């Protein structure tokens, strides 16, 4: 087994920082995959809510027969959207934050404050994951009315969001303490950017 360090990454994927190690590349890709999957599931859940609410209105006012399952489904999907996309916000580092004090501090203190923030996020995410798991267990023996699925399903997104918060914030802390760049994400696409 060789004791030489692995060669640093020399480019190719614009999301991967040049000079990153194989481990960093693996973590970046895993976090990116997790973020994309959560965003896709949240987007699909939003589309299903729009359809379900449209069907409920159509059923109530046109057919005069309200589909009662639509409201319960929407309540479950609101939890999916809220928590999964909150986890995406942490992964993308776009969550709500007030930076007025941090922006006025000297750079070393500002960086320390960001690390403390990420450590608090790890603690909060861990609490969400643990307590969410307890809610899943507690609700698994009863069913959501009209949907006939375990009530614990409503709490699974809380566990996933907490896990995403812990993983992403831990990577951010580790990278910041080592002086390494944070993972790059795909830049948002601008409509018409490719036009001549």
URWOCOR-V986174 format. One record per backbone hydrogen bond with DSSP energy under -1.0 kcal/mol. CO is the residue of the C=O (numbers start at 1). NH is the residue of the N-H. Records with the same first field share a line. If there is no record, write none. Layout:
CO=NH, NH
//
This chain:
9=19
13=16
15=184
17=20
20=9
21=25
22=26
23=27
24=28
25=29
26=30
27=31
28=32
29=33
30=34
31=35
32=36
33=37
34=38
35=39
36=40
37=41
38=42
39=43
40=44
41=45
42=46
43=47
44=48
45=49
46=50
47=51
48=52
49=53
50=54
51=55
52=56
53=57
54=58
55=59
56=60
57=61
58=62, 63
59=65
66=68
67=70
69=73
70=74
71=75
72=76
73=77
74=78
75=79
76=80
77=81
78=82
79=83
80=84
81=85
82=86
83=87
84=88
85=89
86=90
87=91
88=92
89=94
99=103
101=104
102=105
106=110
107=111
108=112
109=113
110=114
111=115
112=116
113=117
114=118
115=119
116=120
117=121
118=122
119=123
120=124
121=125
122=126
123=127
124=128
125=129
126=130
127=131
128=132
129=133
130=134
131=135
132=136
133=137
134=138
135=139
136=140
139=142
142=151
144=147, 148
149=144
150=153
151=154
152=155
155=159
156=160
157=161
158=162
159=163
160=164
161=165
162=166
163=167
164=168
165=169
166=170
167=171
168=172
169=173
170=174
171=175
172=176
173=177
174=178
175=180
190=193
//
